[in-house]
Amino acid sequence: MKGYPSILVGCVALAFACACSQPINTVQDPHFDKDGYCLDSAKTTFEASGPSGLDFFIEISGSMNGFFRSNQVTNFKKDVWSIVSYFGGNDIFVLSNEGTVAGTYPVSQFRTMMNKGGFVSNQETIIPTMINTILSNLDYKNGQCAVLISDMKYSPERQRDLKVLLAQYQADIRNLIGNYPGIAVCLIMATSQYLSANTSILEEESPYYYVIFGKDENVAFMRNCIGTLLEDSGNYRESMEMGFDYKSPTYSFGIPDNAIQLDNQPTFIGYDTSFSDTCTVVLELDLSNYRWTIAEKDVLRDNLHVKACYGSNVSVGDISLKVTNHFNGGYERKALATVEIGIYDMIATDSDVIEWTLNHPDQPVSSSFIQIISCPTESDYSGSFSVDRFIGGVFDAMQNDWDKTPNRILISKKQ
């Protein structure tokens, strides 16, 4: 009789221990242990970094004259000076004579020449030669970047086989870029007034481009800086980028609804269907270093894919974005997205796993940008003749990539 109380206490303790040791991962998903701890290896995230060196190249040709008119104010002059002077005392390389370097100018001398119309030219634009001039001397594998400022209108006007060259232009760009494995390209469009020889305005918003070459993490840094300077002046319009490996996004979690996060794990426990049919996980994505368009709500929704692995229903709810290009008062971009992911109808099991992936849009999303880069005539100053073929050639040589293996979140009724 004296042993009964101790036996009873032991049974209660055993029952409590059994109750406490019930698995969180009731579906035995192989990416989590039974207690809900994630077994997946840490993924490599994409981080922008400043280049080890930087060169600016600017095209002077007949089609660029409207931006360079002597002693006339244009947004082109304002923005070009803002950008080249922001990055310090780099010399500016002027490309002419069918795409080769025609002169090298210290920044202050470049400004004087630009302002007084010293770069007005009758040269044609041979873009493949310009790009070859830039890339053949660019040590991009060791972090150097180059920026080409140009309207990007391919115009080999003195060649008798002009039509044939235009037909072959996209393949020429493909072959040229293909000689530089691992290089990334970002094309940023800005607009400016375009003036006639008598200084009348032919076009209020004529497009031109800042084309950045380098490793993707260095190009991303330059894209954020140049894009911010242009946006501050009100003249940023659109950007595209090619040859990027976006890897995996940096993310964390906010406060969930109808569950508790397990430590710092992607695991949420205590989902109570008697309280509410839905458990909401708050996913926080850092989009700061990605192409800017991914930080637009509709684009993000289209490129964020979620699914439940074990029969529950899942949906993307509210998305909110906080974007600043002047984080901490400087020129640092911060683009943070908060995404509500709801799981419901968890009927057959006591837990489920959400898989989510973030894709990245390659092509432009604005119809106006597509129209501009597809302009059929060089003399239309509101468009960019042949730029669509340049973009197509770069994409033919290299595509963007990212980690397509899903990230995972375990949701469990157990705790």
KEKE-3310 file (N, C-alpha, C; in steps of 0.2 Angstrom, whole numbers, plus 5000, padded with zeros to 4 digits):
npx = (5004:5010:5017:5009:5005:5018:5019:5007:5011:5021:5015:5007:5017:5023:5013:5011:5024:5023:5013:5019:5029:5024:5024:5028:5029:5019:5016:5028:5037:5051:5059:5060:5063:5056:5052:5050:5060:5069:5078:5084:5097:5106:5102:5110:5110:5106:5117:5120:5135:5148:5157:5174:5181:5177:5172:5166:5158:5153:5143:5145:5137:5128:5114:5114:5115:5104:5104:5115:5116:5123:5126:5113:5100:5096:5088:5096:5109:5109:5107:5117:5128:5125:5126:5139:5148:5144:5151:5164:5181:5182:5189:5181:5176:5175:5166:5167:5169:5165:5163:5175:5187:5187:5192:5198:5192:5195:5183:5179:5183:5176:5163:5163:5165:5153:5143:5145:5142:5152:5152:5144:5141:5144:5145:5141:5132:5139:5135:5139:5153:5156:5152:5161:5173:5172:5170:5181:5192:5188:5189:5179:5177:5184:5178:5176:5166:5158:5150:5139:5133:5121:5110:5107:5104:5106:5115:5122:5124:5133:5136:5134:5126:5116:5103:5104:5114:5106:5097:5104:5109:5104:5109:5123:5125:5122:5132:5143:5141:5141:5155:5159:5158:5148:5146:5135:5121:5113:5101:5096:5083:5081:5074:5074:5074:5074:5083:5082:5094:5092:5089:5075:5062:5062:5057:5050:5052:5063:5070:5085:5099:5107:5119:5124:5138:5145:5149:5135:5132:5139:5134:5121:5122:5126:5115:5106:5111:5112:5099:5092:5097:5092:5079:5077:5078:5067:5067:5069:5064:5062:5069:5079:5087:5100:5108:5109:5111:5100:5099:5094:5080:5082:5074:5062:5051:5035:5024:5013:4996:4985:4994:5010:5027:5040:5054:5067:5063:5056:5044:5028:5017:5003:4992:4975:4960:4948:4947:4949:4947:4958:4976:4988:5003:5016:5026:5041:5050:5065:5068:5078:5089:5085:5079:5070:5056:5051:5047:5035:5018:5008:5017:5025:5015:5012:5023:5026:5025:5015:5011:5003:5008:5002:4988:4980:4973:4980:4984:4989:4987:4985:4997:5010:5021:5036:5046:5061:5074:5083:5089:5093:5096:5105:5111:5106:5096:5081:5070:5056:5045:5030:5021:5006:5002:4990:4984:4972:4958:4964:4962:4964:4976:4986:4996:5005:5015:5020:5026:5036:5041:5051:5050:5057:5054:5058:5055:5050:5037:5029:5018:5021:5035:5039:5034:5042:5055:5053:5052:5050:5058:5072:5072:5062:5060:5054:5055:5065:5074:5079:5083:5076:5081:5094:5092:5086:5096:5106:5098:5098:5111:5112:5103:5093:5094:5089:5088:5078:5073:5061:5057:5052:5038:5033:5017:5008:4996:5000:5009)
npy = (4994:5006:5009:5013:5027:5032:5025:5030:5043:5042:5036:5047:5056:5050:5050:5063:5066:5059:5066:5078:5075:5073:5074:5089:5089:5082:5076:5071:5077:5078:5088:5094:5091:5080:5088:5100:5108:5115:5107:5110:5116:5132:5145:5154:5171:5186:5199:5216:5225:5238:5243:5239:5247:5260:5266:5279:5281:5290:5293:5302:5307:5310:5308:5311:5324:5333:5333:5340:5353:5369:5379:5377:5373:5356:5342:5331:5336:5340:5329:5320:5326:5327:5313:5308:5317:5313:5301:5304:5308:5302:5300:5304:5295:5298:5292:5290:5292:5280:5272:5270:5276:5293:5303:5308:5315:5324:5326:5340:5346:5339:5343:5357:5356:5349:5358:5369:5364:5357:5343:5341:5333:5324:5311:5293:5280:5266:5253:5240:5241:5251:5244:5234:5241:5245:5233:5226:5231:5230:5224:5215:5204:5205:5215:5228:5241:5247:5261:5266:5280:5284:5286:5274:5271:5262:5266:5263:5272:5276:5264:5254:5242:5244:5240:5226:5225:5230:5220:5210:5214:5210:5197:5200:5207:5197:5188:5196:5199:5186:5183:5186:5179:5178:5191:5205:5215:5231:5241:5257:5268:5285:5302:5317:5334:5337:5345:5356:5362:5375:5377:5375:5366:5349:5338:5334:5324:5315:5299:5292:5282:5274:5262:5249:5239:5224:5213:5205:5209:5220:5228:5229:5237:5249:5252:5254:5266:5275:5275:5280:5294:5298:5297:5306:5318:5317:5311:5297:5282:5268:5252:5238:5222:5210:5194:5192:5183:5180:5172:5167:5175:5187:5185:5186:5184:5191:5195:5181:5176:5167:5157:5152:5157:5145:5147:5154:5148:5143:5139:5136:5135:5128:5131:5134:5128:5129:5141:5149:5147:5149:5151:5163:5168:5179:5185:5192:5201:5206:5216:5225:5224:5219:5220:5235:5234:5223:5227:5232:5231:5223:5216:5209:5201:5193:5186:5179:5163:5151:5136:5122:5107:5096:5095:5105:5121:5136:5154:5170:5184:5201:5213:5223:5237:5245:5257:5265:5276:5282:5278:5279:5292:5293:5287:5274:5260:5254:5241:5234:5221:5216:5201:5193:5176:5165:5149:5137:5126:5114:5099:5085:5082:5085:5095:5104:5109:5123:5128:5140:5151:5164:5172:5181:5194:5195:5203:5220:5228:5239:5245:5257:5258:5247:5251:5262:5257:5249:5258:5262:5271:5281:5294:5298:5306:5303:5290:5275:5269:5253:5248:5238:5227:5227:5223:5211:5204:5204:5196:5184:5180:5178:5174:5179:5172:5162:5155:5141:5132:5128:5138:5134:5132:5126:5122:5119:5111:5106:5109)
npz = (5000:5003:4992:4982:4981:4975:4963:4957:4955:4947:4935:4932:4929:4918:4909:4907:4901:4890:4883:4882:4873:4860:4843:4834:4820:4813:4800:4796:4788:4778:4779:4791:4808:4820:4831:4825:4820:4807:4794:4783:4773:4775:4764:4751:4750:4740:4739:4737:4732:4733:4718:4714:4706:4694:4679:4668:4652:4638:4625:4610:4596:4581:4584:4597:4599:4602:4616:4620:4616:4614:4629:4633:4644:4649:4655:4654:4654:4667:4675:4671:4675:4689:4692:4687:4695:4708:4710:4712:4707:4694:4678:4662:4648:4632:4618:4601:4584:4577:4588:4596:4609:4609:4617:4633:4648:4663:4676:4679:4667:4658:4661:4657:4643:4640:4644:4635:4623:4617:4613:4602:4587:4571:4570:4567:4576:4582:4590:4594:4593:4602:4614:4614:4615:4628:4636:4633:4641:4654:4670:4676:4683:4694:4701:4695:4687:4673:4666:4653:4645:4634:4620:4614:4601:4587:4573:4559:4548:4537:4531:4517:4518:4527:4530:4531:4541:4552:4553:4557:4570:4583:4584:4583:4595:4604:4602:4605:4619:4624:4624:4637:4650:4665:4666:4670:4665:4667:4661:4662:4660:4657:4655:4645:4639:4622:4610:4596:4582:4583:4595:4599:4607:4603:4608:4624:4633:4630:4627:4635:4640:4654:4654:4663:4666:4673:4687:4695:4708:4710:4699:4704:4715:4709:4701:4710:4716:4704:4699:4710:4711:4699:4701:4711:4704:4696:4684:4682:4673:4670:4672:4666:4668:4666:4666:4679:4695:4706:4717:4733:4742:4756:4771:4785:4799:4804:4817:4820:4817:4826:4830:4836:4834:4833:4842:4832:4821:4805:4809:4815:4829:4838:4831:4831:4827:4833:4837:4826:4808:4800:4800:4800:4793:4794:4782:4780:4768:4761:4749:4744:4736:4724:4707:4704:4700:4706:4719:4718:4721:4714:4705:4714:4720:4708:4707:4718:4724:4732:4740:4748:4755:4760:4758:4764:4762:4755:4754:4747:4756:4762:4755:4760:4757:4761:4755:4753:4746:4753:4765:4782:4779:4769:4752:4751:4747:4753:4753:4759:4761:4767:4769:4770:4773:4772:4779:4778:4781:4786:4788:4786:4792:4806:4805:4792:4778:4771:4755:4747:4734:4727:4712:4698:4688:4671:4659:4653:4662:4660:4648:4641:4641:4633:4621:4619:4617:4606:4595:4578:4570:4569:4569:4577:4591:4603:4606:4606:4595:4589:4602:4607:4600:4605:4619:4617:4611:4622:4631:4624:4625:4639:4653:4667:4683:4698:4714:4714:4722:4734:4748:4765:4777:4792:4798:4813:4823:4835:4850)
capx = (5000:5014:5020:5004:5006:5023:5017:5003:5014:5025:5011:5005:5023:5024:5008:5013:5030:5021:5009:5023:5033:5020:5028:5026:5029:5015:5016:5034:5040:5058:5063:5059:5063:5049:5050:5048:5066:5071:5084:5086:5104:5105:5103:5114:5106:5109:5118:5123:5141:5151:5162:5181:5183:5172:5173:5160:5159:5148:5143:5144:5135:5123:5108:5114:5116:5099:5105:5121:5116:5127:5123:5106:5098:5092:5088:5101:5115:5108:5107:5123:5133:5124:5129:5147:5151:5143:5155:5170:5185:5184:5189:5175:5179:5170:5166:5165:5173:5162:5163:5181:5188:5190:5195:5197:5192:5193:5176:5177:5184:5170:5157:5164:5164:5146:5139:5146:5141:5158:5151:5140:5144:5140:5147:5136:5133:5141:5135:5143:5160:5156:5152:5167:5178:5171:5171:5188:5196:5184:5190:5173:5178:5187:5173:5175:5160:5158:5143:5139:5128:5119:5103:5107:5101:5111:5114:5128:5121:5137:5137:5129:5122:5113:5097:5106:5117:5101:5094:5109:5111:5103:5114:5129:5125:5122:5139:5148:5140:5143:5162:5161:5154:5148:5145:5128:5120:5107:5099:5091:5080:5079:5071:5076:5072:5079:5083:5085:5100:5090:5087:5068:5062:5059:5054:5050:5054:5066:5073:5092:5100:5113:5120:5129:5141:5150:5146:5128:5131:5141:5129:5115:5124:5126:5108:5102:5113:5110:5091:5090:5099:5087:5072:5076:5077:5060:5068:5069:5058:5061:5075:5079:5093:5101:5114:5109:5109:5097:5100:5088:5079:5083:5067:5061:5044:5032:5019:5008:4989:4982:4999:5016:5033:5045:5061:5068:5062:5051:5039:5022:5014:4997:4986:4969:4955:4942:4948:4948:4949:4964:4982:4991:5010:5018:5032:5044:5055:5070:5069:5082:5094:5083:5076:5065:5049:5048:5045:5028:5013:5005:5022:5027:5010:5012:5029:5027:5021:5014:5007:5003:5011:4998:4981:4977:4972:4984:4983:4992:4983:4988:5004:5012:5028:5040:5052:5065:5080:5088:5089:5098:5098:5110:5109:5105:5089:5078:5063:5054:5038:5026:5016:5002:5001:4985:4983:4966:4955:4969:4957:4966:4982:4987:5001:5006:5021:5019:5032:5035:5047:5050:5052:5060:5052:5064:5053:5047:5030:5025:5017:5025:5042:5039:5032:5048:5061:5051:5051:5053:5062:5077:5070:5057:5064:5050:5057:5072:5075:5083:5084:5073:5085:5099:5089:5085:5103:5109:5095:5100:5117:5112:5097:5093:5093:5088:5087:5071:5071:5056:5058:5047:5036:5029:5012:5006:4991:5003:5014)
capy = (5000:5012:5010:5016:5035:5034:5022:5034:5049:5040:5036:5054:5059:5047:5052:5070:5066:5057:5071:5083:5073:5072:5077:5094:5088:5076:5073:5068:5080:5076:5095:5096:5085:5079:5094:5106:5112:5115:5103:5113:5120:5139:5147:5160:5177:5190:5206:5221:5228:5243:5241:5240:5252:5263:5270:5282:5282:5294:5293:5308:5306:5315:5307:5313:5332:5337:5333:5343:5360:5374:5384:5376:5368:5350:5337:5327:5339:5341:5322:5317:5330:5324:5306:5308:5320:5310:5296:5307:5311:5298:5303:5302:5293:5300:5287:5293:5288:5273:5268:5270:5281:5299:5308:5307:5321:5325:5328:5347:5348:5336:5348:5363:5354:5347:5363:5373:5361:5354:5337:5341:5328:5321:5304:5288:5276:5259:5251:5234:5243:5254:5240:5230:5245:5245:5227:5223:5233:5230:5219:5214:5198:5208:5220:5234:5242:5253:5264:5269:5285:5284:5285:5267:5270:5259:5269:5263:5276:5276:5258:5252:5236:5246:5236:5220:5226:5230:5213:5205:5218:5207:5192:5203:5209:5191:5185:5200:5198:5180:5183:5189:5175:5180:5198:5207:5221:5234:5247:5262:5273:5292:5306:5324:5338:5336:5352:5356:5366:5382:5377:5374:5359:5344:5332:5336:5318:5310:5294:5289:5276:5272:5255:5247:5232:5222:5207:5207:5212:5227:5232:5231:5243:5255:5253:5258:5273:5279:5275:5285:5300:5300:5297:5312:5323:5316:5308:5290:5280:5261:5248:5231:5219:5203:5191:5192:5177:5183:5168:5167:5181:5187:5185:5185:5183:5195:5191:5177:5176:5160:5152:5155:5155:5141:5150:5157:5143:5144:5134:5140:5129:5130:5133:5132:5128:5131:5149:5152:5142:5152:5153:5168:5169:5186:5184:5199:5200:5211:5217:5231:5224:5216:5224:5239:5233:5218:5230:5234:5226:5218:5212:5204:5196:5188:5182:5175:5157:5147:5130:5118:5100:5090:5095:5111:5127:5142:5159:5176:5190:5208:5214:5230:5239:5251:5258:5272:5276:5287:5274:5283:5299:5292:5285:5267:5258:5249:5240:5229:5219:5212:5197:5189:5170:5161:5142:5135:5119:5108:5094:5078:5081:5090:5099:5105:5113:5128:5129:5147:5153:5171:5172:5187:5196:5197:5208:5226:5227:5244:5246:5263:5256:5242:5255:5266:5253:5246:5263:5260:5276:5284:5302:5299:5308:5301:5283:5272:5265:5247:5246:5231:5222:5226:5220:5204:5201:5202:5190:5178:5178:5176:5175:5179:5165:5162:5148:5139:5127:5132:5139:5130:5134:5121:5125:5113:5112:5104:5113)
capz = (5000:5004:4986:4978:4979:4971:4957:4954:4953:4941:4930:4929:4926:4912:4904:4905:4897:4883:4880:4880:4868:4854:4838:4830:4813:4812:4793:4795:4782:4779:4779:4798:4813:4823:4835:4821:4818:4800:4793:4776:4774:4774:4757:4749:4748:4735:4742:4732:4735:4729:4714:4716:4701:4690:4673:4664:4645:4636:4617:4606:4589:4578:4587:4604:4598:4605:4623:4621:4613:4618:4634:4635:4650:4648:4661:4652:4657:4675:4678:4669:4680:4696:4693:4687:4700:4714:4711:4713:4702:4688:4671:4658:4642:4626:4613:4595:4578:4576:4595:4600:4613:4606:4621:4640:4651:4670:4677:4678:4660:4654:4662:4653:4636:4639:4644:4630:4616:4614:4611:4596:4583:4566:4570:4568:4582:4581:4597:4596:4593:4608:4619:4614:4618:4635:4639:4632:4646:4660:4674:4680:4688:4701:4704:4691:4684:4668:4664:4646:4644:4627:4618:4612:4594:4582:4567:4555:4542:4531:4528:4512:4519:4533:4532:4533:4548:4557:4554:4561:4576:4589:4584:4585:4603:4608:4601:4609:4626:4625:4625:4643:4654:4671:4667:4671:4662:4669:4657:4666:4655:4659:4649:4645:4633:4616:4607:4589:4582:4584:4602:4601:4610:4598:4612:4631:4637:4625:4632:4634:4645:4658:4654:4668:4665:4679:4691:4696:4714:4709:4695:4708:4719:4704:4699:4716:4716:4698:4699:4715:4708:4693:4704:4715:4699:4693:4677:4681:4670:4670:4671:4665:4670:4663:4668:4687:4699:4712:4723:4737:4746:4763:4774:4792:4800:4809:4822:4816:4820:4828:4831:4839:4831:4837:4842:4826:4816:4800:4811:4819:4832:4842:4827:4835:4822:4836:4838:4819:4803:4797:4803:4796:4794:4791:4779:4778:4762:4760:4741:4743:4730:4717:4702:4707:4699:4711:4725:4716:4724:4709:4702:4719:4720:4703:4706:4724:4723:4738:4740:4754:4753:4763:4757:4766:4757:4756:4750:4749:4758:4761:4754:4761:4755:4763:4751:4753:4743:4757:4771:4786:4776:4763:4746:4752:4746:4757:4750:4763:4759:4772:4765:4774:4770:4776:4778:4781:4779:4788:4790:4786:4796:4812:4802:4785:4776:4765:4751:4744:4730:4724:4705:4696:4681:4666:4654:4656:4664:4658:4640:4638:4640:4627:4615:4618:4615:4600:4591:4572:4566:4573:4569:4582:4598:4609:4606:4606:4589:4590:4609:4609:4598:4610:4624:4614:4610:4628:4634:4620:4627:4646:4656:4674:4687:4705:4718:4712:4727:4738:4756:4768:4783:4795:4803:4817:4828:4841:4853)
cpx = (5004:5017:5015:5005:5012:5022:5012:5006:5018:5021:5009:5011:5024:5019:5009:5019:5028:5017:5013:5028:5030:5023:5024:5025:5025:5014:5023:5037:5047:5062:5063:5060:5056:5047:5049:5054:5068:5077:5087:5093:5102:5106:5107:5110:5110:5110:5122:5130:5144:5156:5169:5184:5177:5174:5166:5162:5152:5148:5141:5143:5130:5116:5108:5114:5111:5100:5111:5121:5119:5124:5116:5105:5094:5093:5094:5108:5115:5110:5114:5128:5132:5127:5136:5150:5150:5148:5162:5174:5187:5184:5183:5178:5173:5171:5163:5169:5171:5163:5169:5182:5191:5193:5194:5197:5191:5186:5175:5178:5178:5164:5157:5162:5156:5142:5139:5145:5147:5158:5146:5144:5140:5142:5141:5137:5133:5141:5139:5151:5161:5157:5159:5173:5178:5173:5178:5193:5193:5186:5185:5173:5181:5184:5173:5169:5161:5150:5144:5133:5127:5112:5102:5104:5106:5110:5120:5126:5126:5139:5131:5124:5118:5107:5099:5110:5111:5097:5098:5111:5110:5108:5121:5130:5125:5129:5144:5147:5142:5150:5164:5156:5154:5146:5137:5127:5113:5107:5094:5089:5079:5077:5074:5073:5077:5078:5085:5091:5098:5088:5080:5068:5058:5055:5055:5053:5057:5071:5081:5093:5107:5114:5126:5132:5146:5147:5140:5128:5134:5137:5123:5116:5124:5119:5105:5104:5111:5102:5089:5091:5094:5080:5071:5075:5070:5061:5069:5063:5057:5068:5074:5086:5094:5107:5114:5108:5106:5097:5093:5086:5080:5076:5067:5053:5042:5028:5014:5001:4987:4988:5005:5022:5037:5052:5061:5067:5057:5045:5034:5018:5008:4992:4980:4963:4948:4942:4946:4951:4956:4970:4985:4998:5012:5025:5035:5050:5059:5071:5074:5087:5092:5080:5070:5058:5047:5045:5038:5023:5011:5011:5024:5022:5010:5018:5031:5022:5021:5010:5008:5004:5006:4991:4977:4976:4977:4983:4987:4987:4986:4995:5005:5019:5030:5046:5055:5072:5085:5088:5095:5100:5103:5107:5108:5098:5087:5071:5061:5047:5036:5020:5012:5000:4996:4984:4976:4963:4961:4964:4960:4972:4982:4993:5002:5012:5019:5026:5031:5042:5045:5054:5054:5058:5058:5061:5050:5040:5026:5024:5021:5032:5043:5038:5039:5054:5059:5050:5054:5057:5066:5076:5065:5060:5060:5052:5064:5073:5081:5085:5081:5077:5092:5097:5089:5091:5106:5105:5096:5106:5117:5105:5098:5092:5092:5087:5079:5068:5066:5059:5052:5045:5031:5023:5009:5001:4994:5007:5017)
cpy = (5006:5014:5013:5023:5036:5031:5027:5041:5048:5039:5042:5057:5057:5049:5059:5071:5064:5062:5077:5082:5072:5076:5083:5093:5081:5072:5070:5071:5080:5083:5098:5090:5085:5084:5100:5110:5110:5111:5105:5117:5127:5141:5153:5165:5181:5197:5210:5224:5233:5240:5243:5246:5254:5267:5273:5283:5285:5294:5300:5306:5310:5314:5310:5321:5336:5338:5338:5351:5365:5379:5383:5371:5362:5346:5332:5329:5339:5334:5319:5320:5327:5317:5306:5311:5317:5305:5298:5309:5306:5302:5300:5301:5294:5295:5290:5289:5281:5269:5267:5276:5287:5304:5306:5313:5321:5328:5335:5349:5345:5341:5354:5361:5352:5353:5368:5370:5358:5347:5336:5337:5326:5314:5299:5284:5269:5255:5245:5236:5247:5249:5235:5234:5245:5239:5224:5225:5233:5223:5217:5209:5200:5214:5227:5234:5248:5255:5268:5274:5286:5284:5278:5266:5268:5262:5269:5266:5276:5269:5256:5247:5238:5241:5229:5220:5226:5224:5209:5208:5214:5201:5195:5205:5202:5188:5189:5199:5191:5178:5184:5185:5178:5188:5199:5214:5224:5240:5251:5267:5280:5296:5313:5328:5337:5342:5352:5361:5373:5383:5376:5367:5354:5339:5334:5330:5313:5305:5293:5285:5277:5265:5253:5240:5230:5215:5210:5210:5219:5231:5233:5237:5250:5257:5256:5265:5278:5280:5280:5292:5303:5301:5304:5318:5322:5313:5301:5287:5272:5258:5241:5228:5212:5201:5191:5185:5180:5178:5167:5173:5181:5188:5184:5184:5188:5191:5188:5178:5169:5155:5156:5152:5151:5144:5154:5153:5145:5139:5137:5134:5132:5132:5130:5133:5130:5138:5152:5147:5143:5153:5157:5169:5175:5185:5191:5198:5206:5211:5222:5230:5221:5222:5228:5237:5227:5220:5234:5229:5221:5214:5207:5199:5191:5184:5178:5169:5153:5141:5126:5111:5095:5091:5101:5116:5133:5147:5165:5181:5196:5208:5221:5231:5245:5252:5265:5271:5280:5284:5278:5289:5299:5290:5277:5265:5253:5248:5233:5227:5215:5208:5193:5182:5166:5154:5140:5128:5113:5103:5087:5077:5086:5095:5099:5109:5117:5129:5136:5148:5160:5171:5179:5189:5198:5203:5214:5225:5233:5244:5252:5261:5251:5246:5260:5262:5249:5252:5261:5264:5279:5291:5303:5300:5306:5293:5281:5267:5259:5245:5239:5226:5221:5222:5212:5200:5199:5196:5184:5176:5175:5178:5177:5173:5167:5155:5147:5134:5131:5133:5136:5133:5129:5124:5118:5115:5110:5109:5110)
cpz = (5000:4997:4981:4976:4974:4964:4953:4951:4947:4935:4927:4926:4919:4907:4902:4900:4890:4879:4878:4874:4861:4849:4835:4823:4812:4805:4792:4789:4783:4779:4786:4802:4816:4828:4831:4819:4811:4799:4786:4778:4772:4767:4757:4747:4744:4739:4737:4736:4730:4724:4716:4711:4697:4685:4670:4657:4643:4628:4615:4599:4587:4582:4594:4604:4602:4613:4625:4619:4618:4623:4635:4640:4648:4654:4660:4656:4665:4678:4677:4674:4687:4697:4692:4692:4707:4715:4711:4707:4696:4682:4667:4651:4637:4620:4607:4590:4578:4582:4598:4604:4609:4610:4629:4644:4659:4671:4676:4671:4656:4655:4658:4646:4635:4639:4638:4623:4613:4611:4605:4591:4577:4565:4570:4574:4580:4587:4598:4597:4600:4614:4620:4617:4625:4639:4639:4637:4653:4664:4679:4685:4694:4703:4701:4688:4678:4667:4658:4646:4637:4626:4615:4605:4589:4575:4562:4548:4536:4528:4523:4513:4526:4535:4534:4540:4553:4558:4558:4568:4582:4589:4586:4592:4606:4607:4605:4616:4628:4626:4633:4649:4661:4672:4667:4668:4665:4664:4660:4661:4659:4653:4650:4639:4628:4611:4600:4588:4583:4592:4604:4603:4605:4602:4620:4635:4632:4629:4630:4640:4648:4658:4658:4667:4671:4682:4694:4703:4714:4704:4699:4712:4715:4702:4704:4716:4710:4698:4704:4713:4703:4696:4708:4710:4695:4686:4676:4678:4671:4670:4670:4667:4668:4665:4676:4689:4706:4718:4727:4741:4753:4766:4782:4793:4805:4813:4819:4820:4820:4828:4834:4836:4836:4837:4836:4820:4811:4802:4816:4822:4836:4838:4829:4830:4826:4837:4831:4814:4800:4802:4798:4798:4791:4789:4777:4774:4762:4752:4739:4737:4724:4713:4705:4706:4703:4717:4723:4718:4720:4706:4707:4720:4715:4703:4713:4724:4730:4737:4747:4752:4755:4763:4760:4760:4759:4751:4752:4750:4757:4760:4756:4759:4759:4759:4752:4750:4747:4764:4775:4783:4771:4757:4746:4751:4751:4755:4754:4762:4765:4769:4770:4770:4775:4774:4782:4778:4780:4791:4791:4791:4802:4810:4795:4784:4770:4762:4747:4740:4728:4717:4703:4689:4676:4662:4657:4658:4662:4650:4637:4637:4634:4621:4614:4615:4608:4594:4584:4568:4571:4574:4574:4589:4604:4610:4606:4601:4590:4597:4610:4606:4602:4616:4622:4614:4617:4631:4630:4622:4635:4648:4664:4677:4694:4708:4717:4717:4732:4746:4759:4775:4786:4799:4806:4822:4835:4844:4859)
residu = (MET:LYS:GLY:TYR:PRO:SER:ILE:LEU:VAL:GLY:CYS:VAL:ALA:LEU:ALA:PHE:ALA:CYS:ALA:CYS:SER:GLN:PRO:ILE:ASN:THR:VAL:GLN:ASP:PRO:HIS:PHE:ASP:LYS:ASP:GLY:TYR:CYS:LEU:ASP:SER:ALA:LYS:THR:THR:PHE:GLU:ALA:SER:GLY:PRO:SER:GLY:LEU:ASP:PHE:PHE:ILE:GLU:ILE:SER:GLY:SER:MET:ASN:GLY:PHE:PHE:ARG:SER:ASN:GLN:VAL:THR:ASN:PHE:LYS:LYS:ASP:VAL:TRP:SER:ILE:VAL:SER:TYR:PHE:GLY:GLY:ASN:ASP:ILE:PHE:VAL:LEU:SER:ASN:GLU:GLY:THR:VAL:ALA:GLY:THR:TYR:PRO:VAL:SER:GLN:PHE:ARG:THR:MET:MET:ASN:LYS:GLY:GLY:PHE:VAL:SER:ASN:GLN:GLU:THR:ILE:ILE:PRO:THR:MET:ILE:ASN:THR:ILE:LEU:SER:ASN:LEU:ASP:TYR:LYS:ASN:GLY:GLN:CYS:ALA:VAL:LEU:ILE:SER:ASP:MET:LYS:TYR:SER:PRO:GLU:ARG:GLN:ARG:ASP:LEU:LYS:VAL:LEU:LEU:ALA:GLN:TYR:GLN:ALA:ASP:ILE:ARG:ASN:LEU:ILE:GLY:ASN:TYR:PRO:GLY:ILE:ALA:VAL:CYS:LEU:ILE:MET:ALA:THR:SER:GLN:TYR:LEU:SER:ALA:ASN:THR:SER:ILE:LEU:GLU:GLU:GLU:SER:PRO:TYR:TYR:TYR:VAL:ILE:PHE:GLY:LYS:ASP:GLU:ASN:VAL:ALA:PHE:MET:ARG:ASN:CYS:ILE:GLY:THR:LEU:LEU:GLU:ASP:SER:GLY:ASN:TYR:ARG:GLU:SER:MET:GLU:MET:GLY:PHE:ASP:TYR:LYS:SER:PRO:THR:TYR:SER:PHE:GLY:ILE:PRO:ASP:ASN:ALA:ILE:GLN:LEU:ASP:ASN:GLN:PRO:THR:PHE:ILE:GLY:TYR:ASP:THR:SER:PHE:SER:ASP:THR:CYS:THR:VAL:VAL:LEU:GLU:LEU:ASP:LEU:SER:ASN:TYR:ARG:TRP:THR:ILE:ALA:GLU:LYS:ASP:VAL:LEU:ARG:ASP:ASN:LEU:HIS:VAL:LYS:ALA:CYS:TYR:GLY:SER:ASN:VAL:SER:VAL:GLY:ASP:ILE:SER:LEU:LYS:VAL:THR:ASN:HIS:PHE:ASN:GLY:GLY:TYR:GLU:ARG:LYS:ALA:LEU:ALA:THR:VAL:GLU:ILE:GLY:ILE:TYR:ASP:MET:ILE:ALA:THR:ASP:SER:ASP:VAL:ILE:GLU:TRP:THR:LEU:ASN:HIS:PRO:ASP:GLN:PRO:VAL:SER:SER:SER:PHE:ILE:GLN:ILE:ILE:SER:CYS:PRO:THR:GLU:SER:ASP:TYR:SER:GLY:SER:PHE:SER:VAL:ASP:ARG:PHE:ILE:GLY:GLY:VAL:PHE:ASP:ALA:MET:GLN:ASN:ASP:TRP:ASP:LYS:THR:PRO:ASN:ARG:ILE:LEU:ILE:SER:LYS:LYS:GLN)
# end
